[in-house]
Amino acid sequence: MLLYFLYLFNSWLFFLLLLILANTLRHATQSRATETATMAADNLSPPPVATGIGTSLSTRFFKKPLSFIVNSSLYRNFAAKFLTSSSIANLENMLATDLIENETNAKKVLACPICYEILIWNGDPVFSVDSTPRSILKCSACKKSYSGNETHLDLTIASGTKKYGEYTPASSELFRFPIVSFLYERGWRQGFSIWGGYPGPQKEYEMMKDYFTPIIGGTIIDASCGSGMFSRLFQKSGLFSLVVALDYSESMLKQCYDFIKQEKNISNENLILVRADIARLPFASSSIDAVHAGAAVHCWPSLSAGIAEINRILRPGGVFVATTYIVDGPYSFIPFLSTMREILGQVTGSRIFLSDRELKDLCEASGMLFNFGYFHLHFLFATPLRARPLSRGHQNRMATMAARNLSLAPVATRFGSCMSTRFLVKPLSVMVNSPLYRNFAAKIRASSAIATVETIQGTCLNENEANAKKQVLACPICYDTLIWNGDPVFSVDSTPRSILECGTCKKSYSGKETYLDLTVASGAKKYGEYVPASSELFRLPLVSFLYERGWRQAFSISGGFPGPQKEFEMMKDYLNPIIGGNIIDASCGSGMFSRLFQKSGLFSLVVALDYSESMLKQSYDFIKQEENISNENIILVRADIARLPFASSSIDAVHAGAALHCWPSPSAGVAEISRILRPGGVFVATTFVVDGPFSFLPFLSPIREIIGQVSGSRIFLSNRELKDLCITCGLVDFTCVRNRGFVMISARKPT
């Protein structure tokens, strides 16, 4: 009997506390809602801390225990007797609200493929295959809208363009044919088992499940999903909160949609179909738990850019699993195999791997840990090599250690050597420049003391200016600012001796003999990136040598280019608003315009940027040979135009002279330029336009498409194509100047 009374007393006490908790939360929520409404009427803003405590307290602290209590039979029995139905309803409504908020937060993974800002979702509240065609997404930063098509969301950069169309390499274009998409799951993919050693989708899925164990319940992307074999398996498994079937081919996504609709026992909710470029993924950084790519990585035009994008979007500890082919064993003895695959890669955009080490080198160069595994089929398993964010307490402990001159001494060192920078620059500046200071200092103080004060102020200001310039350089993988370890002066001579490190993905970039190599694949030993033929042409030393010794001058005869000096005078009007800022000379070649920018003295920093090592060597030699040009505040950088190593909104102007038509993906290049430009920043470029009498040539449009797919170059047929390209990448105020085939365009990033 005593035990019964103790049990009854404890039960009463337990549910009394529960009732107090539920009503406290209810009153806090109601009072918070009243306070918010009152502040809204007074045009005030609610304090975020109070909002988080008032509305999401159950989410942050009590969600799991409350869920357990509400669903328990003991709670139901006692609640019927001792608690009012309104209290039960309040408690259950709070839990339901939290679940809805979590579903809403899932939509925050979608980001603009131009600037990577979160997209605003305007559509059905439920994330599903059926809701996406009726949805509209808008970027608040670059103001671009993305709409759902009949079966999928189109989140490519060029979506919505009218005159401009992107050309992809032949290997990617193949899978856009409806007949190939139709046959893919009706015999094509099954053929991989016969001659490639693939065990089949179901067996492959069972093999990869072990890799996905740490992220069960998270979000997964099935990249290059094809007809959606694995997307459907992921969805039916129930292991993931959201499945994204992603492909660049519209016809593949149509097949994927049809298979989903035909298959039984598969939910349409928390499954969406997205069209996107693997090198420009429309997802926020560190927002995805897992990415799968089945029999696909060898078809990606730029493999390093694709892996870098996957690294960017994966959360710390996220998983990347892929399958592909490796041609080794007896095939490795085929003569000229390496040369043959390089030519094949340049012409078709596909890739042949010759060893496991290439895959490992690629993943590690992209900031990932690597593992692999099974017979002829190779599972590529990788996870981001990223540090998790430090807790607030850990940050405080680190600050305390720095103040005590322990293991993190640089903070104390900076405090000691540049205290005037942090506290006394403005007062010292006023004092040093005042006539009263000058008169009295001459009489009372020694000249060395005056020089010391002025030197300290000048040194600190110079250091601040140099540090500000170094803040523009960012990791081409995750776009976080790089830590500069090298000469304090930004110059052509300092970059070869410098080392830059990314604090997020832990990759280091070192200076070469004449330039900084900030490509994704820099430092890779076994893996080498293959670029289209049009880009590879300018990497040949002979072409680089001839470029400024007759090649570029011929543009005046054949294309109506007025010449470098005249072009520089023409573009100065466009660059007037950003005088004193930094400028990038993209695809600089031998550095004709880089030298003109530097000699003009109009810019605080000039970056000569090119993908060709031999072009940068020529640029370095010309700078050293030319008189009346300063080596300071000019640097040479090797980088991919579609993966620029600069922080977002950090650059004032970008110039691309006679280069836009040579870029493998002009839309990706202009999108990157839009990302790095500051609001109000300027983009100026020159290129060729083939119109007038040439527009009457028969089959001109199909011919240029084939040329684009094979060579990677682009032929523009009108000014409207260039305007459409700039507008779709978030730039405004487009202008152009024509002279025969020559066109100079300018656009700016909206403020």
Stockholm file with secondary structure:
# STOCKHOLM 1.0

chainA/1-751         MLLYFLYLFNSWLFFLLLLILANTLRHATQSRATETATMAADNLSPPPVATGIGTSLSTRFFKKPLSFIVNSSLYRNFAAKFLTSSSIANLENMLATDLIENETNAKKVLACPICYEILIWNGDPVFSVDSTPRSILKCSACKKSYSGNETHLDLTIASGTKKYGEYTPASSELFRFPIVSFLYERGWRQGFSIWGGYPGPQKEYEMMKDYFTPIIGGTIIDASCGSGMFSRLFQKSGLFSLVVALDYSESMLKQCYDFIKQEKNISNENLILVRADIARLPFASSSIDAVHAGAAVHCWPSLSAGIAEINRILRPGGVFVATTYIVDGPYSFIPFLSTMREILGQVTGSRIFLSDRELKDLCEASGMLFNFGYFHLHFLFATPLRARPLSRGHQNRMATMAARNLSLAPVATRFGSCMSTRFLVKPLSVMVNSPLYRNFAAKIRASSAIATVETIQGTCLNENEANAKKQVLACPICYDTLIWNGDPVFSVDSTPRSILECGTCKKSYSGKETYLDLTVASGAKKYGEYVPASSELFRLPLVSFLYERGWRQAFSISGGFPGPQKEFEMMKDYLNPIIGGNIIDASCGSGMFSRLFQKSGLFSLVVALDYSESMLKQSYDFIKQEENISNENIILVRADIARLPFASSSIDAVHAGAALHCWPSPSAGVAEISRILRPGGVFVATTFVVDGPFSFLPFLSPIREIIGQVSGSRIFLSNRELKDLCITCGLVDFTCVRNRGFVMISARKPT
#=GR chainA/1-751 SS CHHHHHHHHHHHHHHHHHHHHHHHHHHHHHHHHHHHHHHHHTTCCCCHHHHHHHHHHIIIIIHHHHHHHHTSHHHHHHHHHHSCHHHHHHHHHHHHHHHHHHHHHHGGGBBCTTTCCBEEEESCSSCBTTTGGGCEEEETTTCCEEEBCSSSEECSTTTTCSSCCCCCCHHHHHTTSHHHHHHIIIIITTHHHHHTCCCCHHHHHHHHHHHHGGGTTSEEEEETCTTTHHHHHHHHHTCCSEEEEEESCHHHHHHHHHHHHHCSSCCCBTEEEEECBTTBCCBCTTCEEEEEESSCGGGCSSHHHHHHHHHHHEEEEEEEEEEECCCCGGGGGSTTHHHHHHHHHHHHCCCCCCCHHHHHHHHHHTTEEEEECCSSSEEEEEEECCCCCCCHHHHHHHHHHHHTTSTTTHHHHHHHHSHIIIIIHHHHHHHHHCHHHHHHHHHHSCHHHHHHHHHHHHHHHHHHHHHHHHTTBBCTTTCCBEEEESCSSCBTTTGGGCEEEETTTCCEEEBCSSSEECSTTTTCSSCCCCCCHHHHHTTSHHHHHHIIIIIGGGHHHHTCCCCHHHHHHHHHHHHGGGTTSEEEEETCTTTHHHHHHHHHTCCSEEEEEESCHHHHHHHHHHHHHCSSCCSBTEEEEECBTTBCCBCTTCEEEEEESSCGGGCSCHHHHHHHHHHHEEEEEEEEEEEEBCCGGGGGSTTHHHHHHHHHHHHCCCCBCCHHHHHHHHHHTTCEEEEEEEETTEEEEEEECCC
#=GC SS_cons         CHHHHHHHHHHHHHHHHHHHHHHHHHHHHHHHHHHHHHHHHTTCCCCHHHHHHHHHHIIIIIHHHHHHHHTSHHHHHHHHHHSCHHHHHHHHHHHHHHHHHHHHHHGGGBBCTTTCCBEEEESCSSCBTTTGGGCEEEETTTCCEEEBCSSSEECSTTTTCSSCCCCCCHHHHHTTSHHHHHHIIIIITTHHHHHTCCCCHHHHHHHHHHHHGGGTTSEEEEETCTTTHHHHHHHHHTCCSEEEEEESCHHHHHHHHHHHHHCSSCCCBTEEEEECBTTBCCBCTTCEEEEEESSCGGGCSSHHHHHHHHHHHEEEEEEEEEEECCCCGGGGGSTTHHHHHHHHHHHHCCCCCCCHHHHHHHHHHTTEEEEECCSSSEEEEEEECCCCCCCHHHHHHHHHHHHTTSTTTHHHHHHHHSHIIIIIHHHHHHHHHCHHHHHHHHHHSCHHHHHHHHHHHHHHHHHHHHHHHHTTBBCTTTCCBEEEESCSSCBTTTGGGCEEEETTTCCEEEBCSSSEECSTTTTCSSCCCCCCHHHHHTTSHHHHHHIIIIIGGGHHHHTCCCCHHHHHHHHHHHHGGGTTSEEEEETCTTTHHHHHHHHHTCCSEEEEEESCHHHHHHHHHHHHHCSSCCSBTEEEEECBTTBCCBCTTCEEEEEESSCGGGCSCHHHHHHHHHHHEEEEEEEEEEEEBCCGGGGGSTTHHHHHHHHHHHHCCCCBCCHHHHHHHHHHTTCEEEEEEEETTEEEEEEECCC
//
